[in-house]
Amino acid sequence: MTILELNTGDTAWVLISAALVLLMTPALAFFYGGMVRSKSVLNMMMMSIVTMGIVSILWVLFGFSMSFGNSWHGLVGDPLQFAGMKGTFDTLVGPEGHQIPLLVFVGFQAAFAIIAVALVSGAVADRMKFSAWIVFATLWAVLVYFPAAHWVFAFDGFVAERGGWIANQVKAFDFAGGTAIHINAGAAALVLALVLGKRLGFGTKPMRPHNLTLVMLGAGLLWFGWFGFNAGSALGANGLAGLAWLNTLVATAGAMLAWLVVEKVRDGHPTSLGAASGIVAGLVGITPACATVTPLGAIAIGVLAGIACPLALSLKTRFGYDDALDVVGVHLVGGLVGTLAIGLFAKGSLTGGVAGLFYGGGFEQLGRQAIGAFAVMAYSGLVTLLIALAIKYTIGLRVSTDDEVSGVDITEHAENGYDFSRVGYSSYRVQQTLVIPAAPVSPVDFETTDAPDRIKEEVK
């Protein structure tokens, strides 16, 4: 590596951005974990955390090569070209004067791959075997995410000579992953939820978030990390990164406020869950468009996402699928809004002369955006269906009915998210009564004890 060719400022920015994007997966764990019932919180968070381990290893072994290696007919990169990080140690990428080490780009994109897979887990809360999730995450990363990332992110001549078909032939814009990540994960979530089936009591029993504090913490950390997601995709400390940063701020603000207005008009109350969901909807919506629209266009996209996504949540009731944490309503719908909106709001001075419909560009770019979006959605849905059915008829997808009733934290991990066994009570006998050694305590266990009625009621 020639030190004089390396731009240390750009390198530092991309490394910081990579760390911010990696933070988004634990943030997602908080966000998802708070939205499930208390008996599933650890399992929900573990799905995100274990994905960090699985995808990181796959990425170094061959995932980066499949995503950014020399293309086979625009469909997938050569899995052997950079296998095991071969040929990456003394290589720089980027335009002259703004080059960064290829290994820095590898790490940045690894964080993208991790969260793309983790997003799918929100649809399967409370009822999927942890072992099945591990197999699914592995297969989905290899068969769905790596090829889709190649289609969208691999530009000719950047890392390899030949790249993916959506980026280079269709020429659809996706600056930071609206198609490859959010539409991709949203389509997979819908199919996996359909194959897995509904939670016990879905539609008849309340399944409220158990900890809205965790949800708000997760949403705030996601917003923070998303600046690395979007602005870091400029791959340099420059004006393009500044535009993406500002657009990420205002689009998210617009979506959050719009979601709260929808809640107020429709339900009578703006909620903290609505604010958190609006934040994520805005982040999803602006992701593909953050470097192709003005801040005013970003606000418009955020408002559109903040209206479309809460309205889309009713689809699962209407069509009867159990997308537990609304991955479809937020990520699939939000991703579609942002990707298609580029065809409306793209400004020619930001895109090399390609303008959206509202800037006099006609319908051509809108058509290109639609091809990219629906191609990824169809591919993700089909391959996810095949993966889900293969797992269902081999090791099984779903926990047993008894395990689901008991809670997957206990049955899958032998742990509880919260231990209240000694909170507020000094009596030795009461403490022993409340200890949960291996399974949730049934109210029947208290019939022969002298535990206070207040404790019995809390356990019930």
GIHURA-V381248 format. One record per residue. BURIAL is 1 if it has 16 or more other C-alpha atoms within 10 Angstrom, else 0. D_CENTER is the distance of its C-alpha to the mean C-alpha in Angstrom with 2 decimals. Layout:
# GIHURA-V381248
burial=BURIAL d_center=D_CENTER
burial=BURIAL d_center=D_CENTER
This chain:
# GIHURA-V381248
burial=0 d_center=34.91
burial=0 d_center=36.99
burial=0 d_center=36.23
burial=0 d_center=37.70
burial=0 d_center=35.14
burial=1 d_center=32.15
burial=1 d_center=30.78
burial=1 d_center=30.06
burial=0 d_center=28.62
burial=1 d_center=25.96
burial=1 d_center=25.30
burial=1 d_center=24.96
burial=1 d_center=22.51
burial=1 d_center=20.17
burial=1 d_center=20.51
burial=0 d_center=19.72
burial=1 d_center=16.67
burial=1 d_center=15.47
burial=1 d_center=16.03
burial=1 d_center=14.17
burial=1 d_center=10.98
burial=1 d_center=11.61
burial=1 d_center=12.17
burial=1 d_center=8.69
burial=1 d_center=7.90
burial=1 d_center=11.07
burial=1 d_center=10.32
burial=1 d_center=7.34
burial=1 d_center=10.14
burial=1 d_center=12.54
burial=1 d_center=10.75
burial=1 d_center=10.28
burial=1 d_center=13.58
burial=1 d_center=15.52
burial=1 d_center=14.80
burial=1 d_center=16.29
burial=1 d_center=20.02
burial=1 d_center=21.59
burial=1 d_center=22.52
burial=1 d_center=18.94
burial=1 d_center=17.38
burial=1 d_center=17.93
burial=1 d_center=16.73
burial=1 d_center=13.39
burial=1 d_center=13.06
burial=1 d_center=14.58
burial=1 d_center=12.02
burial=1 d_center=9.57
burial=1 d_center=12.74
burial=1 d_center=14.31
burial=1 d_center=11.48
burial=1 d_center=12.34
burial=0 d_center=15.84
burial=1 d_center=15.54
burial=1 d_center=13.64
burial=1 d_center=15.71
burial=0 d_center=18.85
burial=1 d_center=18.07
burial=1 d_center=17.19
burial=1 d_center=20.58
burial=1 d_center=22.52
burial=1 d_center=21.73
burial=1 d_center=18.10
burial=1 d_center=18.78
burial=1 d_center=21.99
burial=1 d_center=20.53
burial=1 d_center=18.18
burial=1 d_center=20.82
burial=1 d_center=24.12
burial=1 d_center=26.91
burial=1 d_center=25.90
burial=0 d_center=27.48
burial=0 d_center=28.18
burial=1 d_center=24.99
burial=1 d_center=22.95
burial=1 d_center=22.08
burial=1 d_center=23.15
burial=1 d_center=25.91
burial=1 d_center=24.47
burial=1 d_center=27.60
burial=1 d_center=27.91
burial=1 d_center=25.86
burial=1 d_center=25.74
burial=1 d_center=25.84
burial=1 d_center=25.56
burial=0 d_center=28.95
burial=0 d_center=30.15
burial=1 d_center=27.60
burial=0 d_center=29.64
burial=0 d_center=32.05
burial=0 d_center=30.10
burial=1 d_center=29.09
burial=1 d_center=26.92
burial=1 d_center=26.99
burial=0 d_center=29.90
burial=0 d_center=33.18
burial=0 d_center=33.29
burial=1 d_center=29.51
burial=1 d_center=28.83
burial=1 d_center=26.51
burial=1 d_center=26.60
burial=1 d_center=24.67
burial=1 d_center=23.48
burial=1 d_center=21.80
burial=1 d_center=19.89
burial=1 d_center=19.07
burial=1 d_center=17.59
burial=1 d_center=15.59
burial=1 d_center=14.03
burial=1 d_center=13.55
burial=1 d_center=11.03
burial=1 d_center=9.03
burial=1 d_center=9.56
burial=1 d_center=8.64
burial=1 d_center=5.06
burial=1 d_center=4.88
burial=1 d_center=6.88
burial=1 d_center=5.80
burial=1 d_center=3.23
burial=1 d_center=6.71
burial=1 d_center=8.66
burial=1 d_center=8.72
burial=1 d_center=11.08
burial=1 d_center=13.49
burial=1 d_center=14.38
burial=1 d_center=18.06
burial=1 d_center=19.26
burial=1 d_center=17.86
burial=1 d_center=19.85
burial=1 d_center=18.33
burial=0 d_center=20.25
burial=1 d_center=18.90
burial=1 d_center=15.27
burial=0 d_center=16.43
burial=1 d_center=18.15
burial=1 d_center=15.41
burial=1 d_center=12.83
burial=1 d_center=15.74
burial=1 d_center=16.88
burial=1 d_center=13.69
burial=1 d_center=12.96
burial=1 d_center=16.62
burial=1 d_center=17.35
burial=1 d_center=14.40
burial=1 d_center=12.05
burial=1 d_center=15.07
burial=1 d_center=17.23
burial=1 d_center=14.82
burial=1 d_center=14.19
burial=1 d_center=17.98
burial=1 d_center=18.63
burial=1 d_center=16.76
burial=1 d_center=17.04
burial=1 d_center=20.32
burial=1 d_center=23.16
burial=1 d_center=26.73
burial=0 d_center=28.46
burial=0 d_center=25.70
burial=1 d_center=25.06
burial=1 d_center=26.97
burial=0 d_center=29.60
burial=1 d_center=27.82
burial=1 d_center=24.22
burial=1 d_center=22.12
burial=1 d_center=23.50
burial=1 d_center=21.11
burial=1 d_center=21.40
burial=1 d_center=25.13
burial=0 d_center=26.70
burial=1 d_center=24.82
burial=1 d_center=24.06
burial=1 d_center=21.10
burial=1 d_center=19.47
burial=1 d_center=15.82
burial=1 d_center=16.01
burial=1 d_center=12.57
burial=1 d_center=10.34
burial=1 d_center=10.42
burial=1 d_center=11.73
burial=1 d_center=10.79
burial=1 d_center=7.00
burial=1 d_center=6.41
burial=1 d_center=9.76
burial=1 d_center=9.59
burial=1 d_center=6.83
burial=1 d_center=8.50
burial=1 d_center=11.81
burial=1 d_center=11.32
burial=1 d_center=10.40
burial=1 d_center=13.57
burial=1 d_center=15.72
burial=1 d_center=14.90
burial=1 d_center=15.62
burial=1 d_center=18.81
burial=1 d_center=20.00
burial=1 d_center=19.38
burial=1 d_center=21.16
burial=1 d_center=21.24
burial=1 d_center=21.42
burial=0 d_center=25.04
burial=0 d_center=26.18
burial=0 d_center=23.41
burial=0 d_center=25.11
burial=0 d_center=28.10
burial=0 d_center=27.02
burial=0 d_center=25.05
burial=0 d_center=21.68
burial=0 d_center=21.01
burial=1 d_center=18.58
burial=1 d_center=20.71
burial=1 d_center=19.87
burial=1 d_center=18.93
burial=1 d_center=19.73
burial=1 d_center=16.78
burial=1 d_center=14.54
burial=1 d_center=16.17
burial=1 d_center=15.99
burial=1 d_center=12.25
burial=1 d_center=11.97
burial=1 d_center=14.65
burial=1 d_center=13.23
burial=1 d_center=9.95
burial=1 d_center=12.50
burial=1 d_center=14.58
burial=1 d_center=12.26
burial=1 d_center=11.10
burial=1 d_center=14.76
burial=1 d_center=14.51
burial=1 d_center=11.58
burial=1 d_center=13.79
burial=1 d_center=17.27
burial=1 d_center=16.99
burial=1 d_center=16.52
burial=1 d_center=20.16
burial=1 d_center=21.04
burial=1 d_center=23.86
burial=1 d_center=25.17
burial=0 d_center=26.46
burial=0 d_center=26.68
burial=1 d_center=23.74
burial=1 d_center=21.51
burial=1 d_center=23.33
burial=1 d_center=22.71
burial=1 d_center=18.95
burial=1 d_center=19.03
burial=1 d_center=21.22
burial=1 d_center=19.40
burial=1 d_center=16.14
burial=1 d_center=18.36
burial=1 d_center=20.26
burial=1 d_center=17.74
burial=1 d_center=15.71
burial=1 d_center=19.10
burial=1 d_center=20.19
burial=1 d_center=17.31
burial=1 d_center=17.76
burial=1 d_center=21.48
burial=1 d_center=21.34
burial=1 d_center=19.30
burial=1 d_center=21.93
burial=1 d_center=24.70
burial=1 d_center=23.47
burial=1 d_center=23.43
burial=0 d_center=26.85
burial=0 d_center=28.38
burial=0 d_center=27.00
burial=0 d_center=27.07
burial=0 d_center=29.36
burial=0 d_center=27.17
burial=1 d_center=24.33
burial=0 d_center=22.15
burial=0 d_center=20.07
burial=1 d_center=17.30
burial=1 d_center=17.67
burial=1 d_center=17.59
burial=1 d_center=14.36
burial=1 d_center=12.75
burial=1 d_center=14.53
burial=1 d_center=13.22
burial=1 d_center=9.55
burial=1 d_center=11.08
burial=1 d_center=13.14
burial=1 d_center=10.69
burial=1 d_center=8.88
burial=1 d_center=12.48
burial=1 d_center=14.02
burial=1 d_center=11.76
burial=1 d_center=13.84
burial=1 d_center=16.97
burial=1 d_center=17.24
burial=1 d_center=20.11
burial=1 d_center=21.90
burial=1 d_center=22.76
burial=1 d_center=24.90
burial=1 d_center=23.90
burial=0 d_center=25.59
burial=1 d_center=23.55
burial=1 d_center=20.36
burial=1 d_center=21.67
burial=1 d_center=22.42
burial=1 d_center=18.94
burial=1 d_center=17.56
burial=1 d_center=20.24
burial=1 d_center=19.61
burial=1 d_center=15.94
burial=1 d_center=17.24
burial=1 d_center=19.79
burial=1 d_center=18.19
burial=1 d_center=15.12
burial=1 d_center=17.35
burial=1 d_center=19.87
burial=1 d_center=17.54
burial=1 d_center=16.91
burial=0 d_center=20.50
burial=0 d_center=19.89
burial=1 d_center=18.96
burial=0 d_center=22.31
burial=0 d_center=24.16
burial=0 d_center=23.08
burial=0 d_center=22.78
burial=1 d_center=19.46
burial=1 d_center=17.72
burial=1 d_center=14.01
burial=1 d_center=14.22
burial=1 d_center=11.53
burial=1 d_center=11.34
burial=1 d_center=8.16
burial=1 d_center=10.85
burial=1 d_center=12.50
burial=1 d_center=9.90
burial=1 d_center=7.39
burial=1 d_center=10.24
burial=1 d_center=12.96
burial=1 d_center=11.66
burial=1 d_center=10.86
burial=1 d_center=14.33
burial=1 d_center=15.96
burial=1 d_center=15.04
burial=1 d_center=15.86
burial=1 d_center=19.06
burial=1 d_center=20.06
burial=1 d_center=20.66
burial=1 d_center=23.52
burial=1 d_center=24.93
burial=1 d_center=24.47
burial=1 d_center=24.55
burial=1 d_center=27.49
burial=1 d_center=29.69
burial=0 d_center=30.50
burial=0 d_center=26.87
burial=0 d_center=26.30
burial=0 d_center=29.58
burial=0 d_center=31.35
burial=1 d_center=28.86
burial=1 d_center=28.88
burial=1 d_center=27.12
burial=1 d_center=29.19
burial=0 d_center=29.84
burial=0 d_center=31.13
burial=0 d_center=33.54
burial=1 d_center=31.56
burial=0 d_center=31.97
burial=0 d_center=29.63
burial=0 d_center=29.24
burial=1 d_center=25.98
burial=1 d_center=24.52
burial=0 d_center=25.50
burial=1 d_center=23.90
burial=1 d_center=20.56
burial=1 d_center=20.93
burial=1 d_center=21.81
burial=1 d_center=18.76
burial=1 d_center=16.36
burial=1 d_center=18.25
burial=1 d_center=18.99
burial=1 d_center=15.41
burial=1 d_center=14.87
burial=0 d_center=18.14
burial=1 d_center=17.71
burial=1 d_center=14.39
burial=1 d_center=16.02
burial=0 d_center=19.23
burial=1 d_center=18.23
burial=1 d_center=15.85
burial=1 d_center=18.95
burial=0 d_center=21.16
burial=1 d_center=19.09
burial=1 d_center=18.78
burial=1 d_center=22.51
burial=0 d_center=23.54
burial=1 d_center=22.01
burial=0 d_center=23.39
burial=0 d_center=26.86
burial=0 d_center=27.00
burial=0 d_center=25.60
burial=1 d_center=24.27
burial=1 d_center=20.86
burial=1 d_center=21.81
burial=1 d_center=23.62
burial=0 d_center=27.11
burial=0 d_center=28.06
burial=0 d_center=29.74
burial=1 d_center=26.77
burial=1 d_center=24.49
burial=1 d_center=27.19
burial=1 d_center=27.66
burial=1 d_center=23.98
burial=1 d_center=21.75
burial=1 d_center=21.96
burial=1 d_center=25.66
burial=1 d_center=25.84
burial=1 d_center=23.09
burial=0 d_center=23.41
burial=0 d_center=26.80
burial=1 d_center=25.50
burial=1 d_center=25.13
burial=0 d_center=22.70
burial=0 d_center=25.73
burial=0 d_center=29.36
burial=0 d_center=31.79
burial=0 d_center=34.74
burial=0 d_center=36.81
burial=0 d_center=35.64
burial=0 d_center=38.66
burial=0 d_center=41.18
burial=0 d_center=43.90
burial=0 d_center=45.72
burial=0 d_center=45.50
burial=0 d_center=45.79
burial=1 d_center=42.97
burial=1 d_center=40.71
burial=0 d_center=41.51
burial=1 d_center=40.89
burial=1 d_center=37.38
burial=0 d_center=36.27
burial=0 d_center=33.69
burial=0 d_center=34.41
burial=0 d_center=32.63
burial=0 d_center=31.69
burial=1 d_center=31.18
burial=1 d_center=34.57
burial=0 d_center=35.97
burial=0 d_center=37.99
burial=0 d_center=40.92
burial=0 d_center=40.99
burial=1 d_center=42.31
burial=0 d_center=45.20
burial=0 d_center=47.66
burial=0 d_center=46.57
burial=0 d_center=47.85
burial=1 d_center=44.41
burial=0 d_center=44.55
burial=0 d_center=43.61
burial=0 d_center=40.87
burial=0 d_center=39.12
burial=1 d_center=39.57
burial=0 d_center=38.00
burial=0 d_center=34.92
burial=0 d_center=34.37
burial=0 d_center=34.88
